[in-house]
């Protein structure tokens, strides 16, 4: 089975804008990316740590491994407060790290899903040369 990966990079806003402009200019010349550009970028390692906390990373692992039928079931599995788990799942959904799918029945809960096997973190050790 092929491993699906989410890429997370640490780069400045200026670097992110340069990457974006490169893609736009290539698209204007008719060179579209072969696959969708996916991943997250944070301005600093500290910024990433504030968003991808140990508890949120644990939720990603538990969702991937146990495939809970609802956010409530996820909270029970992790032994965490439901409201805190709901807030963390909402943040992970906004980051496109988690998707939510509704069950077939009207009373079915919303199931969180993680569609990848691995997170790859790219941290530059030096600022790139202009």
N, C-alpha and C positions, 0 to 999 in steps of 0.2 A: 504494500500500500504506500502511495506517495505521501510524503510529509508535506503538509501545508503550513506555511510560516507567515507570521505578521512581523514586519520590520519596523523597528522604532529607532529613530535617529536623534542625536543631539546636535543641533545646529542653530545658528543665530537666525533671526528674522531676515536679515539681509541675504544669507545663504539660501534660505527657503524661497525667498522671492526670486533669486537668480535661477534656482532649479525650475520654478514655475515658468519664468520667462523663457528658459531654454525649451521647455516642452511646448509652450505656445508658439514660439518661432518655428520649431520643427513641424508642428501641426499646420501652420500657415504655408509651409513649403510642401505640404502633402505627406509628411512623414509622421503618421500617427503611431503612438506606442503600440507594440504588439500585444500587450496585455494591460489591463487597467492598473493605474498607479495606486498602490495600496500601502498603508502604513501610517504611522504617526511620527510627528516631529515635535520635539520639545526644545526650548531655548537653552535649557541647562539641565544638568543631572538632578539638581535640587528641585526644579520644576517637575521633572518626571516623577521623582520620589513622592511629591505631594499629591500627585494624581494616581499613580500606580503604587498604592500603599501595600504593605504585606497582606492586609486583610482582603483587599481587592484582588490581588494576585492569587490568594488562596481560593477565593470564589471562582476565579477562572479555572483553576485546577479541579475543584469539586464539580463544577458544571460539566467540564469535559469528561471527567471520570464517571460520574453518577447519573448524568442526564436527568436531573430532577423534573418532576411533572409540574412543579409550580415554584414560585419564589418562596412561598410559605414552606414547601418541602425543603428547599435549599437552606432556609433559615434553621429549620429543625435539624438538618444534617450537620450543619456547622456549629450548632449550639449558640447562635447569635440572635440578637433581638431582631424581630421581623422588620421594624421600621428602618434600622440601620442597614440591613441587607437590601431592602427596597431602594434606599438612597444610593447604595453602592452599585447595585445592578443598573439603576437609572443612569448613573455616571458612565458605566461601562457600555451601555447602549448608545449614549451620546458619542462615545469615542469609536463606535462601530466594532468594539471588541466582543460584544454579546448581542445576539438577536433574540427577540421574543416571538413566540408563535402561540396562537390561541388554539386550544383543543377543539375537537369537533362538536362537542356538546355545549349548550348555552352556559352551563354551570362549570365547565372545565376551566381550570386556571390557565395562566399564561406561563408557558415553559421557556426558561432561558436556555440558550444554546451557544456553544463556542464552536466555530467552524474551522478551527486550525489546531495543529498539534504542538506548535512551537512558537516562541517569541524570540526574535533575534534583535539584540541591542547593539547599535553601532555608535561608539563613543570616540570622537577624534581626540588624539592626544596633543595635537597642536593646531593652531588656527591655520586654515588654508591660505596659500599665497594668492594675492589678488592678481 
